[in-house]
Amino acid sequence: MDKIFFIGLAIGLTSRIIMLNLDQEQYPTQPNMLLSQLVLAFVASSLGALLVPALIERSYTSITFLSLAAEQFRQVRANRRNTLQNLEDLQLVTRGNSFIEEIARTYEVRNYMCIITSCLTVGMFYLIKAELNMAETSNLILSSASGLILAFLLKKVLRRQSIGDIADVVPAEISFVNGSIMKIGELQGITNIGLEVDRERYLNKGIGIEIIPKDKNYTNAGILFDPGQRQAIMYNLYSRLGLYREFNEPAFVPLPRRNPQNESIMVAYIPMEKDLDKVIEAVKSCPILASAKGKNLSLKNYTIGKKGSA
């Protein structure tokens, strides 16, 4: 019992450590709070490792501890949400409520993953012991392997799609018409930049990009139309590449605009370092928010720019 408990605990912690790198990739600059995350993973893994022996001993009150743990993890989600919302006013580009909720939900789910992997590891140990009567060392190896396999499967399942999966990102020229009206590619009327010095900054340091739904698909376009998803893309750019502006320079806040010609999104952005490849990669790596999915499903058999079935 002691060996399999500690192995189940270790597998649960390992599953959380595996996900830490993925979290940092999908939610850059998110305060990792490594110690806090590992402590919560330890608690969750301990509960998962103790659950199977408790049920075998018919100690059904152990379910009460699971409910208490679930409540605690929901509180962690609420605390994370409140922390990020309190930081919004300090950001040059805000995350937006949809992105904040996505981050908070993600960190809650990670704790449940620890419970599942540690519980499976211990459960496999007792199952193999009862059915196959295998040597303890071999049993420990098999149960540990099953837990690790589940951890990597969960990592694959929980990995979110990114903008690069549903859209192509291409460069677009920034220009000005009628003196001060910004134009990106073929779309004009983005915003009015009154000061000449501000227009010069856009022309010299700015990068224009166009985010085009793949396969001319309205479902993909619906994701890009979502205001929360657009704001997440802007924050992903900011968190990875910075933004060349001060708090009192509203002219340089990135404004994603819809191009009705092909349902793409046009953006003018001024990174700290003018590097087109990095800007495109930052846009493509932005995770797709759950709240942005499910838009325009009734048009899934239609293609953009063409009436009738695809």
N, C-alpha and C positions, 0 to 999 in steps of 0.2 A: 504493500500500500504506500509506504513512504517514498519508494523509488518512483512509482508511476505518478504520484502526486507532484513531485518536483519536476518530472519530465513534462507532465501536462502543463505545469506552470511555465516552464521554459519555452515550450512550443507556443503557448499563448503570447508570451512576451515577444518571441521571435516574429510572430505574425504581425504584431504592432510595429516592430522595428522595420519590417519589410515595407510597410505602408508609409512610414515617415518620409522616405525619399520621394515616393509618388505624391504625397501631399505637398511637399515643397515644390515639386515640378508644376503641379496644377494650381497651387495657390501661393505664388511667389510673394515674398516679404511678409507672409502671414507669420506672426510671432509663434515660434514652434513650441515654446514652453516645454522643453524636452523633459525636464524632471516631472512636471505635472502629468504629462502624457504617459510616462513610464509608470508612475505611481498608480494612475487609473488603470493602466494595462495590467499591472500586478494584481490589483483588486479584482478586476474582471476575470483574469486567468485563474486566480485562486478559487473564485466561485464556480467557474466551469469545471475545474479539476475536482472539486469536492462534491459536485452535484451527483455524479453517477454512484460513488460509494454511499452517499446519503440515501439515494433512492433504493439501492440494493438492501440497505439496512432498514428500509421502510420508514425513514425519517422524513415524512412528507412536509414537515415544517420548514425544510430547506427551501421550498418554493417561496416562502415568505421573504427569505434573504434575496432571492432573485428579483422579486418585485421591488424591494427596497433599493437594490442596485440599479434597476431600470429607472426608478424615480431619481436617483442620484445622477445618472447619466443624462437624463432629461434636464436636470438643473445645470449640468456642465454645458449643455447646449445653450441654455438661456443665458448663462454667464458669458459665454463666448460671443453670443449675439450682442449683448449689452456692451461688452468691451469694444467690439468693432464699431458699433454705432457711436460710441463716445469719441472714437478717433476720427470720425468722418470729417469733422470741421477742420481737422489739421491736414487733410490731404489736398494736394493740388488738383488731383482728379479723384473723385469719390468712388467707392466701390459700388454703392447702390444697395438698396434693401434686398433685392433678389440675390445678389452675390453674397451678401453677408449671411442670409438665411442658408444658402447652399454650403458655405463654409461651416456654419454651426451644426448643420445636419450631418455633414461628413464626419466631424469629430465625435459626434454621438455614436454613429454607426460603427466607427472603428473599435469602440469598446465592446460592442456586441460580437464583433468578429473574434476578439480574444476569448470570449466565453465559448463561442462555438468551436474554435479550434482546440482549446484545452479540453472541453467536454468530449469531443470526438476522440482525441488521443487516449484519454482515460477509458472511454467507453469501448474502444477497439481492444484495449488491453484486457478488459474483463470478458469481452466476447470471445476473443481468441483463447483465453484461458479456459473458458467454460466449454467451448465447442471443439477445439483442436488439441487441448492438453499439451501445448508446446512448451519448450524450455523457456524459463523466465527471460533469459538474455535475448533470445530470438523474438520473444513476444514483445519485449520493450523496443527492439529495433523496428519491428513491423508497425507497432502502434505509433511510434515517433514519426516514421516515414509517412504514415497516413495523415497525421496532423500537419506535417510540412507540405504535403501535396495539397491538402485542403487550403492551407494558407496562401499558396501560390495561385490556386484556382480562384479564391476569393479576390486576390489582388487583380487578376485578369477581369473578373466579373465586375468589380467595383471601379475599375478604371473608366473614367468618363470619356465619351467622344469629345473631340476638340473641333474648333472651327475649320481646321484643315481637312477634316473628314467630310464636311458638307459644302465647302466653298473653296473657290480659287481666289487667291490674293495676288493682285497685279498692281504695278505702279501706275500712277495717273499724274498728269502735269497740273501744277498749281499755277493759276494765272488770275488776273483781275480784269473785269470789264466795267465800262462806264466809270472808270476811275477807281472805285473802291469796292465793287461787288466781287466777292471771291468766286472763282470758277475752278472746279476740279474735273479734269477730263472734259466731257461734254456737258456736265451738269453745272449750271451757274445759279447764283442766288443762294449760295451756302450761308454766307453772312456778310455783313457790311463792316469792312475794316477801314475806319476813317483816317487814321494817321499814316502818313507815308512811311515813317520809320517802322511801323508794325508790318506794313505790306512788304517792306524790304526784308524783314526778318523771315517772313513766310517764304519769300522767293529764294533767299540765300540759304536758309537753314531747314526749311520745312520739307516734308515728304508727303506727297499725295498717294493714296492707295485706294483701290477699288476692290470690294469684297463681293464676288459674284457667286450666286448659288450654283452648285454643280448640277449638271444634267438639266438645267433650266427647270428645276423642281420647285413647285410652290411650297412643299413641306419644308424644304431647306430654307426657302425664302422667308417662310413664316417664323423660323427660329431667328433669323437675322433681323426681322422687323420688331421683335420683342424689345421694349425699352430696357428691361433689365439686362438682356443679353448684350445689347449695344454698349451699355455702361460698363459691363464686365470686360468687354473687349478694350475699351478705352483705359480701364484701370490696369489691365494686363500689360498694355503698352507702357503705361506710366511706371508700373512697378519694376519692369525689366529694363527700360531704357531711359527713365527719367523724363522730365518735361522742362523745356527751356522757357520758364516764365516765373514771375513772382505772384504773390497773392493778389496784388492790386493791378494785375494785367489780365482782365477778363477776355481780351481779344484773342488770347492764345489757348483758351480752353477748347479742347477738341470737340467738334460737333459732327457726329455721324449723320449723314443725310441720305435719304432713299432716292435712288434714280429710277423713275417710273418707266424708263425705256426698257430696262432689262431686270428690274427689281433688285439691283445691286445696292450696296452701301458705300458711299463715298466719304473719305476721311482725309482731313489735312492735319498733320501732326508734326510737332517740332521736338525731336528727341535731343538729349544732351549731346549726342554724337550722331552726325548725319550718316547713317548706314542703312541703306535700303534693305539689304538682306536680313539684318537683325529685326527691322520693323516688320517685315513680312512674316518672319518666323515667330515673332511675339504674337501677332494676330492669329496665326494658325494654331498656336499652342493654347489659346484660351479655351478653357473647358466649356462645354455646352451645359447651360443651367437646366435643371429639371423643370423649372417654371416656364421655360421658353419652348418646351416641346409641345407637340400636339396642336400646333397652329395650322390652319388651312388644310386640315385632313380631308375635307370634302373636295379639295382640288388636287388630290394626289395623283389622279389620272390625267391631269392637264399639264401642258408644258407652257412655260412663260413665253408670251408673244404669239401663241397659237391657240385658237379656239377649238374645242372638241377634245376627244380623248387623245392621249399621247400615243 
